[in-house]
């Protein structure tokens, strides 16, 4: 029996040990004091608290917070932004004969 963890798990932990710990901490429960100060529901996590604070900072006019939220949702400006481009397309519609006619022709059945 192999006691070694799968390669992908080992690689991920070794590649990003700090990010892995951030993720674990972010998903852990927010202490009651912070949760009530932020007016978050029971069961809120540190990530929920961070998001709440970031949105509140953006609402209060902090441009860095607003930029962070936009980039998290839409990506950095100019990197893969969707741009509308006017383009003419042609559509060709081909009408198929009714299915019964097709079947009759294939099976060579004559209608009664």
N, C-alpha and C positions, 0 to 999 in steps of 0.2 A: 504494500500500500504506500502511496506517495504522500508524505506529510508536508510537502512544499506547497504553498498557495499557488493558484493559477497565475501564469505569467502576467496577464493584463492587470491584475490587482497589485502585484508587486511593482510593476513598472509605474503605475499611476501614483502609488504612495511615494516612490522614490523620486519621481519627476516633479511632483507638486506637493511636498509635505506641508507647507504653510497654508496653501489654498485648501487642502483637505481638512486641516484643523479649523480654518475659517468656516467651512461648510458645516462641520459638526457643531461648532459653537453657535452659528447663525440659526440652526434648526433646534437648538435647545430652548427650554422654556424661559421666558422673560420673568425676572423676579417680580413679585407682587408690587413692590414700591414703584418700580419703573412702569409696570403695566398700568397701574392706576393713574400715575402722573400723565401718561400718554393717552388715557381713556381708551384703552384697547380691551377687547373681550378676554375672558378667561381662556387660557390655552395659547395666548399669543407668544410668539417666539422673538428672539433677539432680531431676527430678520424683519419681522413685522414692525418692531419698534424702530428699526433703522429706516424702513420705508416711510413710516408715519412722520418721523422727524425730517426726512428729506423733503417730503411733500409740503410739510409746514414751512420749512425754510424757503422753498420755492414760492409758495403763496405769499410769504412776507417780503418777496422781492429779491431774494438772493439769486443772482444770475447763475452762479456756479451750480447751485442745486437744481435749478430749472434745466440747465444744460445737461447735467448728469442724468436726470430723468428722461429727457428727450433722447439722449444717446443710448441709454439702456433699452428704450422702447424701439427707436427708429434706426439706431446706428449713427455713426459719426457723419456729419454733413459732408456730402461729396463722395462718400464711400458707399457705392451701391444704391444711391438714392434713386427712386423710381421717377422717371421723367416721361411725361406724355409726349408722344411723337405722332403727328398727323401722318397717316399713311393710307393710300388707297388700296383696297383689296377687291378682288373679283370673286363672286360666288356663283358657281354653276349648279343648278338644281336639275337633277335627272329624275323623272317620274318613272317608277317601276310599274309594270302592269299588275293588275290585281293578282293576288296569290293563287286564286282558283284557276285563272287563265294560265299562269305559269305551270301549275301542277298538271293541268289538262294537256298542255303542250308537251311536257316532259314525259308523261305517262301515256300520251296519245289516246286519251279518253275523249270520246265524243259526247257532247251533252245530249240528253234524251229529249 
